[in-house]
Each structure stands twice: as C-alpha cells, then as structure tokens.
Amino acid sequence: MTRSSSRYGSSIAFGPGPLSPALKALIGANVLLFVVQLVLPGVTWTLGLMPAAVVEQFYVWQLGTYMFLHAGMFHILFNMLALWMFGTELERIWGTRYFLKFYFVTGIGAAALTVLFSQLPFELARGLQHSIVIGASGAIYGLLLAYALYFPDRQIYLYLVFPIPAKYFVMIIGVIAFYSSLADNNGVANATHLGGLLVGYLYLKGARLRPLSEAKYWYLRWKMHRTRKKFDVYSGGRPNDWNRRVH
C-alpha cells in the first residue's frame, strides 16, 4: 500500500494500476515455472542457482533461470505482488525495454555476486556453494532501490500498518539483508537480496558513465557549436543541460 501527497491533498491506493504486457509476461512465466516445480520437483535442482554448479560445471543458465522458481505459495505471492506494486510505475517512466533490461540485469547481477561471494575463503561463504537459491527477490530488491531513488518520499506501508518513506524503507531492508547475510548460516537469499540492491544502485548511478553515450553526447554538442558559429546563430538554451539529463 502506498500514499501520495500533493498540494491538493493526499490519497491512499492499493497498487499502482493494471498490469502491463511486460508484467503479465513476467508474472505468467513465474507462475508457469512454479506449477512445473510442483509437478516436477527435480526442476529446482536443474534451474535453481547452485554456486558450485556454476563454477565447477559451468551451469551458467542458472544465473537467469533461478529468478523464475519459488519455494512456496507465499514466496511467489509476495514476490509477484511486489513486482506489480513497484514495477508498474517504473515501467511507465522507463518504458518496457529499459524496464526489462533493468529487471534482468539486477536479477542476474545479484546471482553473479552470490556466486562470487561463495568463493571467498570464509566458512560462511563456503557454506553457500552447494545451496540452492531460487526466487525473483534479487530483481525485486533492485526495483525497490530504483523506486526509492525516483520516489524517495513516497510512503510505503510496512506490514500494511506503518507508513515509511520509500528511501528509509529501502535502507531498512538493506541493513536487514546485510546483517542477515553475515549472521545467518542459511543466508543465501539474504546475500542475493543485498546483491540486487547493490547492482541496481550501480546500474542506475553508472548509467551516465557509459563511454559511447557520453562520446555521442559531446560530439553532438561540438557539432551544434560549429553550426552556430558558421551561421552566426546564438541559442539561449537552458542552463546546466548536463544535470538536466535523466537516466
């Protein structure tokens, strides 16, 4: 449940609106694979993320397929509910193509960080190597991070009771995930949650550092400058155009 405010007052709404085609496809794929799991439990061992299998047997597909498996009804229910509530508005802002790209980058990135963490020379990390990680939570946590960056003061009702600004909500779950990944011997999912937050943050903040995009931007600026000088045209423009670009 979220609450938005404006100069005309505040409104309370459950959910952001109808499902987009992209969300329907993602939720449909998750539900379909969940049914397959119920019928063929062995699928979890093949498509779930086992860090040792990725490293030793090169089961790289597990970095993506684990996102569509779940451990039970409540697991998939809450993940899909979060995908709908936080993903819908982000897709409206980004567009379907960028939204899907972000979803898979954060989900796969969270899996890759989990695999890397499992290779560290610590008992906790080594204990993750033969564990099975399943669920869309890595990508979901990435979406939560993005939601907090775009709507930092949008209130989220924690446990449907306590109103908390989105920026603090993400901070709280980030701290919980970090502490749990260190303190809990079974904290594979928590490490993946933390990975989703980290990858989402780096992806969004690093967007403006893409070399090809920056080269194209400065080339166009240089070309426009030459054209203005050649034809003696002066444009008022808008100040600080660099900071006005939104990624």
Sine and cosine of phi, psi and omega as CSV:
sin_phi,cos_phi,sin_psi,cos_psi,sin_omega,cos_omega
0.00,0.00,0.71,-0.71,0.00,-1.00
-0.80,-0.59,0.39,-0.92,0.05,-1.00
-0.76,-0.65,0.76,-0.65,0.03,-1.00
-0.90,-0.43,0.50,-0.86,-0.03,-1.00
-0.80,-0.60,0.47,-0.88,0.09,-1.00
-0.48,-0.88,-0.03,-1.00,-0.01,-1.00
-0.93,0.36,-0.23,0.97,0.02,-1.00
-1.00,-0.04,-0.02,1.00,-0.01,-1.00
0.81,-0.59,-0.24,-0.97,-0.02,-1.00
-0.82,-0.57,0.39,-0.92,0.02,-1.00
-0.68,-0.73,0.50,-0.87,0.00,-1.00
-0.88,-0.48,0.73,-0.68,-0.02,-1.00
-0.59,-0.80,0.57,-0.82,0.08,-1.00
-0.98,-0.19,0.96,-0.27,0.00,-1.00
1.00,-0.03,0.39,-0.92,-0.10,-0.99
-1.00,-0.06,-0.12,0.99,-0.04,-1.00
0.70,-0.71,-0.19,-0.98,-0.05,-1.00
-0.93,0.36,0.33,-0.94,0.01,-1.00
-0.96,0.29,0.69,-0.73,0.11,-0.99
-0.99,0.14,0.26,-0.97,0.06,-1.00
-0.84,0.54,-0.60,0.80,0.00,-1.00
-0.91,0.42,-0.71,0.71,0.00,-1.00
-0.92,0.38,-0.59,0.81,0.06,-1.00
-0.87,0.49,-0.65,0.76,0.00,-1.00
-0.92,0.39,-0.70,0.72,-0.01,-1.00
-0.91,0.42,-0.74,0.68,0.00,-1.00
-0.91,0.41,-0.65,0.76,0.04,-1.00
-0.87,0.49,-0.67,0.75,0.02,-1.00
-0.90,0.43,-0.65,0.76,0.03,-1.00
-0.90,0.43,-0.69,0.72,0.00,-1.00
-0.91,0.42,-0.68,0.73,0.00,-1.00
-0.87,0.49,-0.73,0.68,0.00,-1.00
-0.92,0.38,-0.51,0.86,0.05,-1.00
-0.91,0.41,-0.65,0.76,0.06,-1.00
-0.90,0.44,-0.67,0.74,0.04,-1.00
-0.87,0.49,-0.63,0.77,0.05,-1.00
-0.87,0.50,-0.65,0.76,-0.01,-1.00
-0.91,0.41,-0.58,0.81,-0.02,-1.00
-0.99,0.13,-0.65,0.76,-0.04,-1.00
-0.81,-0.58,0.99,0.11,-0.06,-1.00
-0.84,0.54,-0.45,0.89,-0.01,-1.00
-0.90,0.45,-0.31,0.95,0.02,-1.00
-0.87,0.50,-0.55,0.83,-0.02,-1.00
-0.87,0.50,-0.62,0.79,-0.01,-1.00
-0.96,0.29,-0.44,0.90,-0.02,-1.00
-1.00,0.06,-0.66,0.75,-0.09,-1.00
-0.98,-0.20,-0.31,0.95,0.08,-1.00
-0.94,0.35,0.37,-0.93,-0.05,-1.00
-1.00,0.08,0.92,-0.40,0.16,-0.99
-0.90,-0.43,0.95,-0.30,-0.07,-1.00
-0.78,0.63,-0.64,0.77,0.00,-1.00
-0.90,0.44,-0.61,0.79,0.01,-1.00
-0.93,0.38,-0.59,0.81,0.03,-1.00
-0.92,0.40,-0.68,0.74,-0.07,-1.00
-0.98,0.20,-0.73,0.68,-0.14,-0.99
-1.00,0.05,-0.58,0.82,-0.05,-1.00
-0.93,-0.36,0.01,1.00,0.05,-1.00
0.87,0.50,0.68,0.73,0.08,-1.00
-0.99,0.11,0.91,0.42,-0.14,-0.99
-0.93,0.38,-0.39,0.92,-0.01,-1.00
-0.89,0.45,-0.40,0.92,-0.01,-1.00
-0.89,0.45,-0.38,0.92,0.03,-1.00
-0.89,0.45,-0.39,0.92,0.01,-1.00
-0.94,-0.35,-0.58,0.82,-0.09,-1.00
-0.96,0.29,-0.43,0.90,-0.02,-1.00
-0.87,0.49,-0.43,0.90,-0.06,-1.00
-0.91,0.41,-0.33,0.95,-0.10,-1.00
-0.96,-0.27,0.17,0.99,0.03,-1.00
-0.93,-0.37,0.49,-0.87,0.00,-1.00
-0.62,-0.79,0.37,-0.93,-0.14,-0.99
-1.00,0.01,-0.17,0.98,-0.01,-1.00
0.04,-1.00,0.04,-1.00,-0.07,-1.00
-0.88,0.47,-0.71,0.70,-0.02,-1.00
-0.93,0.37,-0.56,0.83,0.02,-1.00
-0.87,0.50,-0.79,0.61,-0.02,-1.00
-0.95,0.32,-0.56,0.83,-0.01,-1.00
-0.88,0.48,-0.76,0.65,-0.05,-1.00
-0.95,0.31,-0.56,0.83,0.05,-1.00
-0.92,0.40,-0.69,0.72,0.00,-1.00
-0.94,0.34,-0.56,0.83,0.07,-1.00
-0.89,0.45,-0.69,0.72,0.03,-1.00
-0.92,0.40,-0.62,0.79,0.04,-1.00
-0.87,0.49,-0.68,0.73,0.02,-1.00
-0.92,0.39,-0.74,0.67,-0.13,-0.99
-0.93,0.37,-0.62,0.78,-0.07,-1.00
-0.98,-0.20,-0.43,0.90,-0.04,-1.00
-0.98,0.20,-0.53,0.85,-0.09,-1.00
-0.86,0.51,-0.75,0.66,-0.05,-1.00
-0.94,0.34,-0.58,0.81,0.04,-1.00
-0.91,0.41,-0.61,0.79,0.03,-1.00
-0.91,0.41,-0.58,0.81,0.05,-1.00
-0.88,0.47,-0.61,0.79,-0.03,-1.00
-0.97,0.24,-0.73,0.68,-0.11,-0.99
-0.99,0.11,-0.53,0.85,-0.22,-0.98
1.00,-0.09,0.39,-0.92,-0.12,-0.99
-0.89,0.45,-0.67,0.74,-0.08,-1.00
-0.89,0.46,-0.75,0.66,-0.02,-1.00
-0.93,0.37,-0.60,0.80,0.01,-1.00
-0.87,0.49,-0.74,0.67,0.01,-1.00
-0.90,0.43,-0.62,0.79,0.03,-1.00
-0.89,0.46,-0.72,0.70,0.02,-1.00
-0.89,0.45,-0.67,0.74,-0.02,-1.00
-0.86,0.51,-0.74,0.67,-0.04,-1.00
-0.97,0.24,-0.55,0.83,0.05,-1.00
-0.89,0.45,-0.71,0.71,-0.01,-1.00
-0.94,0.34,-0.64,0.77,0.01,-1.00
-0.91,0.41,-0.74,0.67,0.01,-1.00
-0.94,0.34,-0.62,0.79,0.04,-1.00
-0.89,0.46,-0.64,0.77,0.04,-1.00
-0.89,0.46,-0.63,0.78,0.04,-1.00
-0.91,0.42,-0.68,0.73,0.00,-1.00
-0.89,0.46,-0.65,0.76,0.03,-1.00
-0.92,0.40,-0.58,0.82,0.05,-1.00
-0.90,0.44,-0.67,0.74,0.03,-1.00
-0.90,0.44,-0.70,0.72,0.02,-1.00
-0.89,0.46,-0.67,0.75,0.02,-1.00
-0.89,0.46,-0.59,0.81,-0.02,-1.00
-0.92,0.39,-0.29,0.96,-0.02,-1.00
-1.00,-0.03,-0.04,1.00,0.02,-1.00
-0.94,0.35,0.49,-0.87,-0.07,-1.00
-0.99,0.15,0.79,0.61,0.05,-1.00
-0.81,-0.59,0.48,-0.88,-0.04,-1.00
-0.87,0.49,-0.68,0.74,0.00,-1.00
-0.87,0.49,-0.71,0.71,-0.02,-1.00
-0.91,0.41,-0.70,0.71,-0.01,-1.00
-0.89,0.45,-0.49,0.87,0.02,-1.00
-0.93,0.38,-0.28,0.96,0.00,-1.00
-1.00,0.08,-0.26,0.97,-0.17,-0.99
-0.87,0.49,-0.59,0.80,-0.06,-1.00
-0.94,-0.33,0.32,0.95,0.08,-1.00
-1.00,-0.03,0.40,-0.92,0.00,-1.00
-0.97,-0.25,0.83,-0.55,0.04,-1.00
-0.96,-0.27,0.81,-0.58,0.06,-1.00
-0.67,-0.74,0.40,-0.92,0.05,-1.00
0.87,-0.50,0.42,-0.91,-0.01,-1.00
-1.00,0.03,0.18,0.98,-0.15,-0.99
-0.90,0.45,-0.52,0.85,0.04,-1.00
-0.86,0.51,-0.74,0.68,0.04,-1.00
-0.94,0.35,-0.60,0.80,0.01,-1.00
-0.89,0.45,-0.67,0.74,0.03,-1.00
-0.91,0.41,-0.56,0.83,0.10,-0.99
-0.89,0.46,-0.65,0.76,0.04,-1.00
-0.91,0.41,-0.62,0.78,0.05,-1.00
-0.88,0.48,-0.68,0.74,0.02,-1.00
-0.88,0.47,-0.71,0.70,0.01,-1.00
-0.89,0.45,-0.66,0.75,0.01,-1.00
-0.87,0.49,-0.66,0.75,-0.01,-1.00
-0.93,0.37,-0.54,0.84,0.03,-1.00
-0.95,0.30,-0.59,0.81,-0.02,-1.00
-1.00,0.10,-0.54,0.84,-0.03,-1.00
-0.76,-0.65,0.91,0.41,-0.12,-0.99
-0.89,0.46,-0.51,0.86,-0.05,-1.00
-0.98,-0.19,0.02,1.00,0.07,-1.00
-0.91,0.41,0.79,-0.61,-0.08,-1.00
-1.00,0.09,0.72,-0.69,0.06,-1.00
-0.92,-0.40,0.75,-0.66,-0.01,-1.00
-1.00,0.07,0.98,-0.21,0.03,-1.00
-0.93,0.37,0.81,-0.59,-0.07,-1.00
0.84,0.55,0.41,0.91,0.02,-1.00
0.90,0.44,0.30,0.96,-0.05,-1.00
-0.79,-0.62,-0.77,0.64,-0.16,-0.99
-0.99,-0.13,0.90,-0.44,0.03,-1.00
-0.97,0.23,0.83,-0.55,-0.02,-1.00
-0.72,-0.70,0.74,-0.68,0.09,-1.00
-0.84,0.54,0.58,-0.81,-0.10,-1.00
-0.83,0.56,-0.62,0.79,-0.04,-1.00
-0.90,0.44,-0.60,0.80,0.02,-1.00
-0.98,0.21,-0.55,0.83,0.03,-1.00
-0.87,0.50,-0.72,0.69,0.00,-1.00
-0.92,0.39,-0.61,0.80,0.06,-1.00
-0.87,0.49,-0.67,0.74,-0.03,-1.00
-0.90,0.43,-0.75,0.66,-0.03,-1.00
-0.94,0.35,-0.47,0.88,0.07,-1.00
-0.92,0.40,-0.69,0.72,0.03,-1.00
-0.90,0.43,-0.67,0.75,0.02,-1.00
-0.89,0.47,-0.70,0.71,0.00,-1.00
-0.89,0.45,-0.67,0.74,0.00,-1.00
-0.90,0.43,-0.75,0.66,-0.01,-1.00
-0.90,0.44,-0.67,0.74,-0.03,-1.00
-0.91,0.42,-0.60,0.80,-0.01,-1.00
-0.92,0.39,-0.40,0.91,0.03,-1.00
-1.00,-0.04,-0.56,0.83,-0.12,-0.99
-1.00,-0.09,-0.39,0.92,-0.10,-0.99
-0.98,-0.18,0.84,-0.55,0.02,-1.00
-0.91,0.40,-0.31,0.95,0.03,-1.00
-0.94,-0.34,0.57,0.82,-0.14,-0.99
-1.00,-0.01,0.58,0.82,0.00,-1.00
-0.87,0.50,-0.76,0.65,-0.02,-1.00
-0.88,0.47,-0.60,0.80,0.00,-1.00
-0.91,0.42,-0.63,0.77,0.07,-1.00
-0.89,0.45,-0.61,0.79,0.02,-1.00
-0.94,0.34,-0.62,0.78,0.08,-1.00
-0.85,0.52,-0.74,0.67,0.00,-1.00
-0.89,0.46,-0.62,0.79,0.05,-1.00
-0.89,0.46,-0.63,0.78,0.04,-1.00
-0.89,0.46,-0.66,0.75,0.05,-1.00
-0.89,0.45,-0.71,0.71,-0.05,-1.00
-0.92,0.40,-0.72,0.69,-0.01,-1.00
-0.90,0.43,-0.66,0.75,0.02,-1.00
-0.87,0.49,-0.68,0.73,0.00,-1.00
-0.91,0.42,-0.74,0.67,-0.02,-1.00
-0.90,0.44,-0.60,0.80,-0.01,-1.00
-0.92,0.40,-0.71,0.70,-0.02,-1.00
-0.95,0.33,-0.67,0.74,-0.02,-1.00
-0.96,0.26,-0.46,0.89,-0.01,-1.00
-1.00,0.02,-0.02,1.00,-0.05,-1.00
-0.87,0.49,-0.60,0.80,-0.05,-1.00
-0.99,0.15,0.05,1.00,0.03,-1.00
-0.97,-0.24,0.19,0.98,-0.01,-1.00
-0.94,0.35,0.87,-0.50,-0.12,-0.99
-0.86,0.51,-0.71,0.70,-0.05,-1.00
-0.90,0.43,-0.66,0.75,0.02,-1.00
-0.90,0.44,-0.67,0.74,-0.02,-1.00
-0.93,0.38,-0.64,0.77,0.01,-1.00
-0.89,0.46,-0.67,0.74,0.02,-1.00
-0.90,0.44,-0.66,0.75,-0.01,-1.00
-0.88,0.48,-0.75,0.66,-0.04,-1.00
-0.94,0.33,-0.51,0.86,0.07,-1.00
-0.90,0.44,-0.69,0.72,0.01,-1.00
-0.91,0.42,-0.62,0.79,0.06,-1.00
-0.88,0.48,-0.71,0.71,0.00,-1.00
-0.89,0.45,-0.67,0.75,-0.01,-1.00
-0.90,0.43,-0.67,0.75,0.03,-1.00
-0.90,0.43,-0.62,0.78,0.00,-1.00
-0.90,0.44,-0.67,0.74,0.03,-1.00
-0.89,0.45,-0.66,0.75,0.00,-1.00
-0.89,0.45,-0.68,0.74,0.01,-1.00
-0.89,0.45,-0.65,0.76,0.00,-1.00
-0.93,0.37,-0.63,0.78,-0.05,-1.00
-0.91,0.41,-0.66,0.75,-0.05,-1.00
-0.98,-0.22,0.15,0.99,0.03,-1.00
0.83,0.56,0.73,0.69,0.01,-1.00
-0.96,-0.29,0.71,-0.70,0.00,-1.00
-0.85,-0.53,0.79,-0.61,-0.06,-1.00
-0.92,-0.39,0.73,-0.68,0.03,-1.00
-0.91,0.41,-0.71,0.70,0.04,-1.00
0.87,0.49,-0.30,-0.95,0.03,-1.00
-0.81,-0.58,0.66,-0.75,-0.05,-1.00
-0.94,0.35,0.42,-0.91,0.12,-0.99
0.81,0.59,0.77,0.64,-0.08,-1.00
-0.91,0.41,-0.40,0.92,0.02,-1.00
-0.88,0.47,-0.73,0.68,-0.06,-1.00
-0.96,0.30,-0.24,0.97,-0.01,-1.00
-0.99,0.11,-0.20,0.98,0.01,-1.00
-0.96,0.27,0.75,-0.67,-0.03,-1.00
-0.93,-0.37,0.74,-0.67,0.02,-1.00
-0.94,-0.35,0.00,0.00,0.00,0.00
